[in-house]
Amino acid sequence: MLKRKMMEVLVKWKKEKKKECLLVNGARQVGKTFIIREFGKQNYENIVEINFMQRPQFKDVFEGDLEMNEIIKRISARDRTARFEEGKTLLFLDEIQECGNARTALKFIAEDGRFDCIASGSMLGIAYKSTRSIPVGYERQIEMYSLDFEEFLWAAGYDDVRIGYMREYFDDKKIIPSAVNDVFTERLKEYAIVGGMPSVVNVFVETNNFSTVHEEQQRIISSYLADIAKYAPQTEKPKVRSCFLSIPAQLAKENKKFQYSVVEKGAGAKTFEGSLEWLRDAGLIKFCYNVSTPTFPLPSYNQTGYFKVYMADIGLLVAMHGFDMKTEIYENSLKGPAKGGIYENLVADILLKKGITLNYYKPGESRQEIEFLLTEKGKIIPLEVKSKNGKTLSLDEFVKRFNPPYALKLISGNIGVNDKKVTMPHYMAMFL
């Protein structure tokens, strides 16, 4: 079984919650259902699970009166195995986006308080219009992603001691022994190729076969395209599909600002803006906004019309480039803007899964660009991503102009410190 950090989140919620349900959001196939079931098995005597996609007849349970006793009656009438014992039962409402009334009912389930309730969904940002009333104050919403790099290392057999050993180099800014650095650099290459989708990671751990990995990734991509065909608004379906399939080309450009003309020649925001928002709400992509000025708080300075788009899972991006991209990454033979796009999305993947909001800084028409901006104690820390060590004109200019406490550069190399500039290998992003 893959070890997931979400288990700790669920345990903490159970200990700290008062009158609230938990709502776990995230893209399809990132492992939401599996981890919630495991949590239920370990912490409750009874689990009452309703998957509204598999069992659409249970939508009727949430029609009419939403008082808890009525809900219990309707569930037990349809499922003789359901057991409701106060303080000992977890009610798990899966694929809740399929039943807007069930989400409204979370308020009344929370107010009743006799049973813990976790709901999960894959397209909550899309399906909210079908919900009569969002239970504000009665649901705690969290987002779940595919495996992050640390979880990938766990799956590959690395324990917390070995990972903690690397953390010491990060904290102390000490040069890493070459043999050790080479091993973790190899693991990061594997993560770039495999990504974090649980079924893909399992295939890799079991077979070590990149061809089999690619087949599983293609299956997931095909299922996402099927979701677009099923759930996107009728007039948006072809545009959503085109936007999704354009992402590898967008990131392979020198200027990685999302350009609608790459999707369709001569097109603009009016044509495709809604399609991108649909993909974001489905959890498939994440926006990284350019800020007008690198000042705290960064979201206040977002330029909403000037952004980059990253895939929420690096392995799926690499798979969308085709199998040969895996070979290029593994053999370190990839060159040009496409390589920069892969490394940027790799770091974006790691930052996103740490809960870091993505922002970057590119002033006007200047060629200078800082790939990511971090916030630390109200100060802005620039983070530059390079495929290898070299000149850092953009970072040097940023330091000179804005005088941050320090500046970071991630490379395929080792740790180094030069005045305010701290250079680190890409995989150290896991410790930021």
DAKA-V927815 format. One record per residue. RES is the residue in one small letter. PHI is phi in whole degrees, -180 to 180 (999 if undefined). PSI is psi as a letter, one per 20 degrees, with the letter a starting at -180 (999 if undefined). OMEGA is omega in degrees with one decimal (none if undefined). Layout:
res->RES phi->PHI psi->PSI omega->OMEGA
res->RES phi->PHI psi->PSI omega->OMEGA
This chain:
res->m phi->999 psi->p omega->179.7
res->l phi->-71 psi->p omega->177.0
res->k phi->-80 psi->p omega->-177.1
res->r phi->-124 psi->p omega->177.6
res->k phi->-65 psi->h omega->-179.5
res->m phi->-60 psi->h omega->178.1
res->m phi->-59 psi->g omega->178.5
res->e phi->-65 psi->h omega->178.6
res->v phi->-63 psi->g omega->-179.1
res->l phi->-66 psi->g omega->178.8
res->v phi->-63 psi->g omega->178.8
res->k phi->-63 psi->g omega->177.8
res->w phi->-60 psi->g omega->-178.9
res->k phi->-60 psi->h omega->-178.3
res->k phi->-74 psi->h omega->-170.3
res->e phi->-98 psi->i omega->-172.0
res->k phi->-63 psi->q omega->170.2
res->k phi->-115 psi->d omega->178.5
res->k phi->-99 psi->n omega->177.9
res->e phi->-153 psi->q omega->171.1
res->c phi->-97 psi->r omega->177.8
res->l phi->-107 psi->p omega->178.4
res->l phi->-118 psi->o omega->-178.5
res->v phi->-100 psi->o omega->-178.5
res->n phi->-105 psi->q omega->177.2
res->g phi->160 psi->r omega->179.9
res->a phi->-63 psi->r omega->177.9
res->r phi->-63 psi->q omega->170.0
res->q phi->69 psi->k omega->175.8
res->v phi->-91 psi->i omega->174.7
res->g phi->106 psi->j omega->-176.7
res->k phi->-62 psi->g omega->-176.0
res->t phi->-61 psi->g omega->-176.6
res->f phi->-61 psi->g omega->-174.3
res->i phi->-70 psi->h omega->178.2
res->i phi->-68 psi->h omega->175.8
res->r phi->-62 psi->g omega->179.8
res->e phi->-63 psi->g omega->176.4
res->f phi->-60 psi->g omega->179.1
res->g phi->-61 psi->g omega->-180.0
res->k phi->-61 psi->h omega->-175.4
res->q phi->-83 psi->i omega->-170.4
res->n phi->-126 psi->i omega->-177.5
res->y phi->-139 psi->q omega->175.2
res->e phi->-79 psi->h omega->-177.9
res->n phi->-132 psi->q omega->170.9
res->i phi->-123 psi->p omega->173.3
res->v phi->-107 psi->o omega->-174.2
res->e phi->-109 psi->p omega->174.3
res->i phi->-126 psi->o omega->174.3
res->n phi->-104 psi->o omega->-173.0
res->f phi->-70 psi->i omega->176.3
res->m phi->-83 psi->g omega->179.9
res->q phi->-77 psi->h omega->-174.8
res->r phi->-128 psi->m omega->-175.5
res->p phi->-62 psi->i omega->179.5
res->q phi->-65 psi->i omega->-179.2
res->f phi->-78 psi->i omega->174.9
res->k phi->-60 psi->h omega->-179.4
res->d phi->-64 psi->h omega->178.8
res->v phi->-57 psi->h omega->-173.2
res->f phi->-106 psi->k omega->171.3
res->e phi->-92 psi->q omega->176.1
res->g phi->78 psi->c omega->-175.4
res->d phi->-62 psi->p omega->-178.5
res->l phi->-105 psi->j omega->175.0
res->e phi->-67 psi->q omega->-169.7
res->m phi->-59 psi->g omega->-179.9
res->n phi->-62 psi->h omega->177.7
res->e phi->-69 psi->h omega->178.1
res->i phi->-63 psi->g omega->179.4
res->i phi->-60 psi->g omega->179.9
res->k phi->-58 psi->g omega->-175.5
res->r phi->-69 psi->h omega->178.1
res->i phi->-67 psi->g omega->-176.7
res->s phi->-66 psi->h omega->177.2
res->a phi->-69 psi->h omega->-178.9
res->r phi->-99 psi->h omega->-177.2
res->d phi->-136 psi->o omega->-176.6
res->r phi->-69 psi->i omega->-179.2
res->t phi->-85 psi->i omega->-176.8
res->a phi->-66 psi->p omega->178.9
res->r phi->-124 psi->p omega->178.3
res->f phi->-111 psi->o omega->176.3
res->e phi->-122 psi->p omega->-175.5
res->e phi->-56 psi->p omega->178.4
res->g phi->76 psi->i omega->-176.1
res->k phi->-124 psi->j omega->-174.7
res->t phi->-121 psi->p omega->172.1
res->l phi->-105 psi->p omega->172.8
res->l phi->-94 psi->o omega->-176.3
res->f phi->-114 psi->o omega->-179.8
res->l phi->-104 psi->o omega->-174.9
res->d phi->-94 psi->q omega->-177.2
res->e phi->53 psi->l omega->-173.8
res->i phi->-68 psi->i omega->177.3
res->q phi->-64 psi->i omega->179.3
res->e phi->-79 psi->i omega->-177.0
res->c phi->-139 psi->n omega->-178.0
res->g phi->-58 psi->h omega->-179.9
res->n phi->-66 psi->h omega->178.5
res->a phi->-67 psi->h omega->177.5
res->r phi->-69 psi->h omega->175.1
res->t phi->-59 psi->h omega->-177.7
res->a phi->-67 psi->i omega->-179.6
res->l phi->-56 psi->h omega->178.2
res->k phi->-59 psi->g omega->-174.7
res->f phi->-77 psi->h omega->174.6
res->i phi->-66 psi->g omega->179.2
res->a phi->-66 psi->g omega->179.7
res->e phi->-62 psi->h omega->178.6
res->d phi->-62 psi->g omega->170.3
res->g phi->78 psi->i omega->-177.0
res->r phi->-79 psi->h omega->-174.9
res->f phi->-133 psi->p omega->175.0
res->d phi->-73 psi->q omega->-177.8
res->c phi->-138 psi->p omega->172.6
res->i phi->-121 psi->p omega->174.2
res->a phi->-114 psi->q omega->175.3
res->s phi->-140 psi->q omega->-179.6
res->g phi->-158 psi->q omega->-176.1
res->s phi->-107 psi->i omega->-175.6
res->m phi->-139 psi->l omega->-175.3
res->l phi->-66 psi->h omega->178.0
res->g phi->-69 psi->h omega->180.0
res->i phi->-91 psi->h omega->-171.2
res->a phi->-93 psi->j omega->-173.3
res->y phi->-61 psi->h omega->-177.5
res->k phi->-67 psi->h omega->179.9
res->s phi->-86 psi->i omega->-178.5
res->t phi->-95 psi->p omega->-177.7
res->r phi->-61 psi->g omega->-176.5
res->s phi->-151 psi->p omega->176.9
res->i phi->-74 psi->p omega->-175.9
res->p phi->-78 psi->m omega->-178.3
res->v phi->-59 psi->p omega->179.5
res->g phi->89 psi->i omega->-178.0
res->y phi->-119 psi->j omega->174.6
res->e phi->-132 psi->p omega->172.1
res->r phi->-104 psi->o omega->-175.0
res->q phi->-102 psi->p omega->176.5
res->i phi->-131 psi->q omega->179.3
res->e phi->-108 psi->p omega->177.5
res->m phi->-113 psi->p omega->179.1
res->y phi->-113 psi->r omega->169.7
res->s phi->-67 psi->r omega->-175.4
res->l phi->-58 psi->p omega->172.7
res->d phi->-85 psi->r omega->-174.3
res->f phi->-64 psi->h omega->179.6
res->e phi->-65 psi->g omega->177.2
res->e phi->-64 psi->h omega->175.6
res->f phi->-62 psi->g omega->177.2
res->l phi->-63 psi->g omega->175.8
res->w phi->-57 psi->g omega->-179.1
res->a phi->-63 psi->h omega->-179.6
res->a phi->-84 psi->j omega->175.1
res->g phi->101 psi->j omega->178.7
res->y phi->-89 psi->p omega->-179.6
res->d phi->-94 psi->r omega->-177.0
res->d phi->-65 psi->h omega->179.6
res->v phi->-66 psi->g omega->-178.8
res->r phi->-67 psi->h omega->178.6
res->i phi->-69 psi->h omega->177.0
res->g phi->-64 psi->h omega->176.3
res->y phi->-60 psi->g omega->177.6
res->m phi->-70 psi->h omega->179.7
res->r phi->-62 psi->h omega->179.0
res->e phi->-62 psi->h omega->176.9
res->y phi->-65 psi->h omega->177.7
res->f phi->-63 psi->g omega->-177.1
res->d phi->-65 psi->g omega->-174.8
res->d phi->-90 psi->i omega->-178.3
res->k phi->56 psi->l omega->179.5
res->k phi->-95 psi->q omega->176.1
res->i phi->-64 psi->p omega->-178.2
res->i phi->-87 psi->p omega->175.6
res->p phi->-55 psi->p omega->-173.1
res->s phi->-55 psi->g omega->-177.9
res->a phi->-62 psi->h omega->179.7
res->v phi->-70 psi->g omega->-179.6
res->n phi->-61 psi->h omega->-179.7
res->d phi->-64 psi->h omega->-179.8
res->v phi->-64 psi->g omega->-177.9
res->f phi->-71 psi->h omega->174.6
res->t phi->-65 psi->h omega->176.6
res->e phi->-65 psi->g omega->179.4
res->r phi->-64 psi->h omega->179.3
res->l phi->-68 psi->h omega->175.4
res->k phi->-60 psi->g omega->177.9
res->e phi->-63 psi->g omega->179.1
res->y phi->-65 psi->h omega->177.7
res->a phi->-61 psi->h omega->-178.1
res->i phi->-77 psi->g omega->-173.6
res->v phi->-88 psi->g omega->-174.5
res->g phi->75 psi->b omega->-172.5
res->g phi->-123 psi->j omega->178.1
res->m phi->-62 psi->p omega->-171.5
res->p phi->-53 psi->g omega->-178.6
res->s phi->-65 psi->h omega->179.4
res->v phi->-72 psi->g omega->178.7
res->v phi->-61 psi->g omega->178.2
res->n phi->-60 psi->g omega->178.5
res->v phi->-61 psi->g omega->-178.9
res->f phi->-66 psi->g omega->-179.4
res->v phi->-62 psi->h omega->-177.3
res->e phi->-77 psi->h omega->-171.0
res->t phi->-118 psi->h omega->-171.9
res->n phi->56 psi->k omega->-173.7
res->n phi->-112 psi->o omega->-178.1
res->f phi->-67 psi->h omega->177.8
res->s phi->-66 psi->g omega->177.7
res->t phi->-67 psi->h omega->175.1
res->v phi->-58 psi->g omega->-178.2
res->h phi->-63 psi->h omega->178.6
res->e phi->-61 psi->g omega->179.6
res->e phi->-68 psi->h omega->176.9
res->q phi->-63 psi->g omega->178.6
res->q phi->-64 psi->h omega->176.6
res->r phi->-63 psi->g omega->179.9
res->i phi->-66 psi->g omega->179.0
res->i phi->-60 psi->g omega->177.9
res->s phi->-63 psi->h omega->178.8
res->s phi->-69 psi->h omega->176.4
res->y phi->-66 psi->g omega->177.1
res->l phi->-65 psi->h omega->176.2
res->a phi->-67 psi->h omega->176.6
res->d phi->-63 psi->h omega->177.4
res->i phi->-60 psi->g omega->-179.6
res->a phi->-65 psi->h omega->-177.1
res->k phi->-86 psi->g omega->-167.9
res->y phi->-104 psi->h omega->-178.3
res->a phi->-66 psi->q omega->176.7
res->p phi->-55 psi->q omega->-173.2
res->q phi->-51 psi->g omega->-177.7
res->t phi->-74 psi->i omega->-176.2
res->e phi->-98 psi->i omega->-171.3
res->k phi->-50 psi->g omega->-178.6
res->p phi->-64 psi->h omega->-178.9
res->k phi->-73 psi->h omega->177.3
res->v phi->-63 psi->g omega->179.1
res->r phi->-61 psi->g omega->-178.7
res->s phi->-64 psi->g omega->177.9
res->c phi->-61 psi->g omega->-179.7
res->f phi->-59 psi->g omega->-176.9
res->l phi->-72 psi->i omega->-179.3
res->s phi->-84 psi->i omega->-171.3
res->i phi->-60 psi->g omega->176.8
res->p phi->-56 psi->g omega->179.7
res->a phi->-68 psi->h omega->178.6
res->q phi->-60 psi->g omega->-176.0
res->l phi->-81 psi->i omega->178.5
res->a phi->-88 psi->i omega->179.5
res->k phi->-87 psi->q omega->176.4
res->e phi->-65 psi->g omega->174.6
res->n phi->-95 psi->o omega->-170.9
res->k phi->-90 psi->j omega->171.6
res->k phi->-56 psi->p omega->-179.2
res->f phi->-64 psi->p omega->-178.6
res->q phi->-119 psi->o omega->-178.8
res->y phi->-63 psi->h omega->-179.1
res->s phi->-68 psi->i omega->175.4
res->v phi->-72 psi->h omega->177.5
res->v phi->-73 psi->g omega->-179.8
res->e phi->-153 psi->p omega->-177.1
res->k phi->-55 psi->p omega->177.5
res->g phi->82 psi->i omega->-177.6
res->a phi->-80 psi->q omega->179.2
res->g phi->-134 psi->a omega->-176.0
res->a phi->-58 psi->h omega->-176.8
res->k phi->-58 psi->h omega->-176.3
res->t phi->-80 psi->g omega->-168.4
res->f phi->-118 psi->i omega->-176.8
res->e phi->-58 psi->g omega->-179.9
res->g phi->-64 psi->h omega->179.8
res->s phi->-68 psi->g omega->177.3
res->l phi->-65 psi->g omega->178.8
res->e phi->-63 psi->h omega->177.3
res->w phi->-63 psi->g omega->179.4
res->l phi->-63 psi->h omega->177.1
res->r phi->-65 psi->g omega->-178.3
res->d phi->-67 psi->h omega->176.2
res->a phi->-83 psi->i omega->177.4
res->g phi->82 psi->j omega->-176.5
res->l phi->-87 psi->h omega->-178.8
res->i phi->-134 psi->r omega->174.6
res->k phi->-133 psi->q omega->178.0
res->f phi->-88 psi->q omega->172.0
res->c phi->-126 psi->o omega->-172.7
res->y phi->-89 psi->p omega->169.8
res->n phi->-74 psi->p omega->178.2
res->v phi->-106 psi->q omega->-179.3
res->s phi->-70 psi->h omega->176.6
res->t phi->-150 psi->p omega->-177.7
res->p phi->-80 psi->m omega->-175.2
res->t phi->-129 psi->q omega->177.4
res->f phi->-75 psi->p omega->-6.2
res->p phi->-85 psi->p omega->-172.5
res->l phi->-56 psi->g omega->-177.3
res->p phi->-59 psi->h omega->178.8
res->s phi->-69 psi->i omega->-176.6
res->y phi->-113 psi->j omega->177.6
res->n phi->-60 psi->p omega->169.7
res->q phi->-98 psi->n omega->-168.2
res->t phi->-62 psi->h omega->178.7
res->g phi->-93 psi->j omega->-175.1
res->y phi->-131 psi->n omega->-173.3
res->f phi->-151 psi->r omega->170.4
res->k phi->-110 psi->q omega->179.0
res->v phi->-123 psi->p omega->177.3
res->y phi->-120 psi->q omega->172.3
res->m phi->-71 psi->q omega->-179.5
res->a phi->-74 psi->i omega->176.5
res->d phi->-135 psi->p omega->-174.7
res->i phi->-64 psi->h omega->-178.5
res->g phi->-63 psi->h omega->179.2
res->l phi->-69 psi->h omega->175.6
res->l phi->-61 psi->g omega->-179.7
res->v phi->-61 psi->g omega->179.4
res->a phi->-64 psi->h omega->179.5
res->m phi->-67 psi->h omega->175.2
res->h phi->-75 psi->i omega->-176.9
res->g phi->105 psi->r omega->-174.5
res->f phi->-62 psi->h omega->-177.1
res->d phi->-61 psi->h omega->178.0
res->m phi->-64 psi->h omega->176.9
res->k phi->-61 psi->g omega->179.5
res->t phi->-62 psi->g omega->-179.1
res->e phi->-61 psi->g omega->-179.8
res->i phi->-67 psi->g omega->-176.4
res->y phi->-64 psi->h omega->-177.1
res->e phi->-95 psi->j omega->179.5
res->n phi->57 psi->k omega->-177.2
res->s phi->-108 psi->j omega->-179.2
res->l phi->-74 psi->p omega->-179.2
res->k phi->-136 psi->r omega->172.6
res->g phi->83 psi->a omega->-176.7
res->p phi->-59 psi->h omega->179.9
res->a phi->-61 psi->h omega->178.7
res->k phi->-65 psi->g omega->178.2
res->g phi->-62 psi->h omega->179.1
res->g phi->-65 psi->h omega->178.6
res->i phi->-64 psi->g omega->-178.1
res->y phi->-67 psi->h omega->176.6
res->e phi->-63 psi->g omega->-179.2
res->n phi->-68 psi->h omega->176.3
res->l phi->-61 psi->g omega->179.4
res->v phi->-68 psi->h omega->176.7
res->a phi->-59 psi->g omega->177.4
res->d phi->-56 psi->g omega->-177.8
res->i phi->-66 psi->g omega->-178.8
res->l phi->-66 psi->g omega->-179.4
res->l phi->-56 psi->g omega->-175.8
res->k phi->-75 psi->i omega->171.0
res->k phi->-96 psi->j omega->178.6
res->g phi->83 psi->j omega->-178.5
res->i phi->-91 psi->p omega->176.4
res->t phi->-72 psi->p omega->-175.5
res->l phi->-89 psi->p omega->172.0
res->n phi->-141 psi->q omega->174.1
res->y phi->-139 psi->r omega->-177.0
res->y phi->-135 psi->o omega->175.4
res->k phi->-140 psi->n omega->-175.2
res->p phi->-73 psi->p omega->174.0
res->g phi->52 psi->c omega->-179.6
res->e phi->-94 psi->j omega->179.7
res->s phi->-61 psi->q omega->175.4
res->r phi->-79 psi->i omega->-178.8
res->q phi->-75 psi->q omega->-178.5
res->e phi->-153 psi->p omega->171.4
res->i phi->-106 psi->o omega->-169.7
res->e phi->-61 psi->h omega->-178.9
res->f phi->-143 psi->q omega->175.8
res->l phi->-120 psi->p omega->178.2
res->l phi->-109 psi->q omega->177.4
res->t phi->-117 psi->p omega->177.9
res->e phi->-140 psi->o omega->-180.0
res->k phi->53 psi->l omega->177.4
res->g phi->79 psi->j omega->177.9
res->k phi->-105 psi->q omega->-179.4
res->i phi->-98 psi->p omega->-179.7
res->i phi->-109 psi->o omega->178.2
res->p phi->-77 psi->q omega->179.3
res->l phi->-130 psi->o omega->179.3
res->e phi->-103 psi->p omega->-178.6
res->v phi->-114 psi->p omega->178.4
res->k phi->-126 psi->q omega->177.8
res->s phi->-73 psi->h omega->176.8
res->k phi->-151 psi->r omega->-179.0
res->n phi->-71 psi->q omega->-178.8
res->g phi->170 psi->a omega->-178.5
res->k phi->-66 psi->q omega->-178.8
res->t phi->-130 psi->m omega->-175.6
res->l phi->-61 psi->g omega->-178.9
res->s phi->-65 psi->g omega->-179.3
res->l phi->-67 psi->g omega->178.8
res->d phi->-61 psi->g omega->-179.8
res->e phi->-66 psi->h omega->179.3
res->f phi->-63 psi->g omega->-180.0
res->v phi->-62 psi->g omega->-179.4
res->k phi->-64 psi->g omega->-174.1
res->r phi->-83 psi->h omega->-171.0
res->f phi->-112 psi->i omega->175.4
res->n phi->51 psi->l omega->177.4
res->p phi->-70 psi->r omega->177.5
res->p phi->-57 psi->h omega->174.6
res->y phi->-163 psi->r omega->-178.8
res->a phi->-134 psi->q omega->-175.9
res->l phi->-114 psi->q omega->173.2
res->k phi->-132 psi->p omega->178.0
res->l phi->-101 psi->p omega->-176.1
res->i phi->-140 psi->r omega->169.7
res->s phi->-89 psi->m omega->-176.7
res->g phi->-158 psi->b omega->-175.2
res->n phi->-120 psi->a omega->-179.4
res->i phi->-83 psi->p omega->175.5
res->g phi->-155 psi->q omega->179.6
res->v phi->-127 psi->p omega->178.2
res->n phi->-134 psi->n omega->-175.6
res->d phi->58 psi->d omega->-179.1
res->k phi->-85 psi->i omega->-176.1
res->k phi->-89 psi->p omega->178.1
res->v phi->-115 psi->o omega->179.2
res->t phi->-100 psi->p omega->-178.7
res->m phi->-144 psi->q omega->172.8
res->p phi->-67 psi->q omega->-175.9
res->h phi->-53 psi->h omega->-173.8
res->y phi->-67 psi->i omega->177.7
res->m phi->-69 psi->i omega->174.6
res->a phi->-57 psi->h omega->179.4
res->m phi->-65 psi->i omega->-178.9
res->f phi->-101 psi->i omega->-177.5
res->l phi->-69 psi->999 omega->none
